[in-house]
Amino acid sequence: SSFPVGHYHSYSGSVQYDLVVTGTGGYDSLIKELLTDVMNAAIHNEPALFHCSMGCDRTGTLAFYLECILGMSDIDIDIEYELSSLFDDGNSAQTYYYRTRTDQVSGTRWRYLKNKFADFSGGTISARVIEYLFSIGISAGLMNEFRAAMCDGTPSTLVAPTVNVTGSYINCS
């Protein structure tokens, strides 16, 4: 590949497709790895390119996570994800195909993505996704560095949730 990147990672096609699109298997660890790669590139002012065969499902999913980290509005995230439905397979006279993937269509990845975070706290999809990312081990520090690298001005600071743990022990020495 002649694309000038400091770090190059290639992820196996079908296995990663199944994990990213269906959320099965080692989904959490793969999402953590992919996001960490892209965020570190931005933090170090290096170019990053992520794509899949048609620029739809896997590309749209990774962009969705990055936009949530940046705190984009729900409607902007919806619009951006829907744009990843347009693709050109290069195999027909039709220039672009469109696959509807809105909340109105059952069984779509968009519905899966939005529902995946329903049990996390927050009033926006971004807030719920960030809580999920904390739960899989992505640090507030990494996300804050990424936000600072990608935003003009001074973005708000994300703070990881804390938990107080207390215990009572009986008959112990």
MARPA-362057 format. One line per 10 residues: number of its first residue (from 1); their letters; for each residue x, y, z of C-alpha. Coordinates in pm, 1 decimal. Example, Ala and Ser with C-alpha at 12.3 -4.5 7.8 and 13.67 -1.06 7.14 Angstrom:
REM residues 2
1 = AS = 1230.0,-450.0,780.0  1367.0,-106.0,714.0
***
This chain:
REM residues 173
1 = SSFPVGHYHS = 0.0,0.0,0.0  132.6,342.8,-88.8  -83.3,531.4,161.8  160.7,716.9,391.2  68.6,590.6,736.2  299.8,548.1,1031.3  118.3,239.3,1150.0  -53.8,-12.3,930.3  -298.8,-269.1,1058.0  -491.4,-503.5,837.6
11 = YSGSVQYDLV = -788.0,-683.7,986.5  -913.0,-1006.6,834.0  -1228.7,-950.8,631.2  -1505.8,-1194.3,712.6  -1417.6,-1256.7,1077.0  -1400.7,-886.1,1153.1  -1715.4,-821.3,950.8  -1910.3,-1066.1,1162.7  -1775.6,-918.7,1486.7  -1830.1,-552.8,1399.6
21 = VTGTGGYDSL = -2161.7,-588.4,1223.0  -2330.8,-851.3,1438.0  -2169.4,-764.6,1770.9  -2084.1,-1126.8,1839.4  -1772.3,-1298.3,1967.6  -1486.5,-1071.0,2067.7  -1671.0,-751.4,1971.8  -1562.2,-545.6,2272.3  -1191.9,-621.9,2231.6  -1202.5,-558.6,1854.4
31 = IKELLTDVMN = -1382.9,-224.8,1894.6  -1132.5,-124.6,2162.8  -839.1,-216.2,1936.0  -978.2,-38.2,1628.5  -1069.9,279.3,1817.4  -735.7,286.6,1998.8  -550.3,261.7,1666.4  -742.6,549.7,1508.2  -736.2,770.9,1819.5  -360.0,722.0,1863.8
41 = AAIHNEPALF = -301.9,820.8,1501.6  -496.5,1144.9,1553.3  -322.4,1216.5,1884.4  18.2,1179.8,1715.7  -93.4,1389.8,1416.4  -63.9,1092.0,1182.9  -304.0,1014.3,899.7  -557.0,739.4,956.9  -758.2,554.0,697.8  -1025.0,302.8,787.3
51 = HCSMGCDRTG = -1248.9,133.3,538.0  -1414.7,-189.3,440.5  -1504.5,-336.8,105.3  -1802.3,-104.4,43.7  -1756.3,166.5,306.8  -2086.4,80.6,470.3  -2126.3,-137.1,774.9  -1779.1,-158.3,930.1  -1676.3,189.2,815.1  -2003.0,342.4,934.2
61 = TLAFYLECIL = -1978.3,162.4,1267.5  -1625.7,283.0,1342.8  -1715.4,637.9,1235.4  -2022.0,617.0,1462.6  -1801.3,542.0,1764.6  -1554.5,820.0,1681.0  -1835.7,1072.5,1636.1  -1981.7,970.2,1971.9  -1643.9,1023.3,2140.0  -1632.3,1368.8,1984.4
71 = GMSDIDIDIE = -1977.3,1445.0,2128.0  -2163.6,1502.7,1803.7  -2539.9,1546.7,1828.6  -2771.3,1248.5,1787.1  -2916.3,1386.4,1462.6  -2572.2,1451.1,1309.8  -2462.6,1098.4,1399.1  -2782.5,959.4,1243.2  -2722.1,1152.7,920.9  -2354.1,1055.9,898.2
81 = YELSSLFDDG = -2430.5,688.7,952.3  -2702.4,691.6,689.3  -2453.9,843.4,440.9  -2247.0,526.6,473.0  -2540.1,346.1,307.4  -2435.5,487.6,-29.1  -2178.6,280.6,-210.7  -2050.3,197.6,-555.4  -1968.0,-167.9,-606.2  -1800.1,-93.8,-939.3
91 = NSAQTYYYRT = -1971.4,-392.0,-1099.3  -2271.4,-236.5,-1268.4  -2389.7,56.5,-1473.1  -2565.9,195.6,-1166.1  -2328.6,441.4,-1003.4  -2453.2,421.4,-645.2  -2661.7,180.3,-449.7  -2856.0,278.4,-144.9  -2935.6,41.6,139.9  -3189.1,180.9,382.9
101 = RTDQVSGTRW = -3064.2,133.0,736.9  -3278.1,365.3,945.0  -3467.0,289.2,1263.8  -3774.8,216.1,1051.3  -3621.9,-102.7,911.3  -3607.3,-402.7,1144.4  -3293.6,-613.2,1154.4  -3058.0,-336.8,1049.1  -2718.6,-272.0,1204.6  -2818.4,85.6,1289.4
111 = RYLKNKFADF = -3102.9,-36.4,1506.1  -2865.8,-287.6,1667.5  -2606.3,-17.7,1738.0  -2854.2,222.1,1893.8  -3019.5,-50.1,2103.5  -2683.5,-186.9,2219.9  -2636.5,115.5,2444.2  -2991.1,146.8,2582.0  -2887.7,22.6,2928.1  -2604.9,273.1,2966.5
121 = SGGTISARVI = -2664.1,608.2,3135.8  -2681.2,937.0,2951.0  -2930.8,1155.4,2772.4  -2766.4,1122.9,2429.7  -2631.6,835.8,2223.2  -2282.7,988.0,2263.3  -2307.8,982.3,2642.8  -2429.8,621.5,2643.7  -2157.7,509.5,2402.2  -1888.9,677.4,2612.1
131 = EYLFSIGISA = -2015.8,488.0,2918.3  -1990.4,166.4,2713.9  -1636.0,255.0,2606.3  -1537.4,309.2,2969.1  -1682.7,-34.2,3047.1  -1459.9,-205.9,2789.3  -1147.5,-32.7,2915.5  -1098.8,271.7,2694.9  -965.4,540.0,2925.5  -1097.8,891.2,2971.0
141 = GLMNEFRAAM = -739.2,1010.0,2913.2  -720.6,854.2,2566.1  -1062.1,986.2,2464.9  -978.0,1334.3,2600.2  -649.4,1341.5,2405.6  -837.3,1237.0,2090.5  -1100.0,1506.9,2145.1  -828.9,1770.0,2195.9  -651.8,1659.6,1876.0  -971.7,1666.3,1670.1
151 = CDGTPSTLVA = -1152.4,1975.2,1802.2  -1084.5,2345.3,1772.9  -1075.2,2522.1,2106.1  -1098.3,2331.8,2430.0  -1344.1,2042.5,2430.7  -1514.4,1941.9,2752.4  -1329.6,1682.2,2958.1  -1464.2,1331.0,2995.4  -1441.5,1184.1,3343.5  -1453.8,810.0,3399.8
161 = PTVNVTGSYI = -1716.0,694.0,3646.2  -1600.1,593.3,3990.9  -1742.9,330.9,4220.1  -1711.9,322.0,4596.3  -1672.6,-27.5,4730.3  -1733.9,-115.5,5092.2  -1762.2,-450.6,5260.0  -1838.8,-611.8,5590.8  -1664.1,-927.7,5692.6  -1796.0,-1164.0,5956.8
171 = NCS = -1600.8,-1444.5,6122.4  -1280.6,-1353.7,5941.5  -933.4,-1320.9,6075.9
***
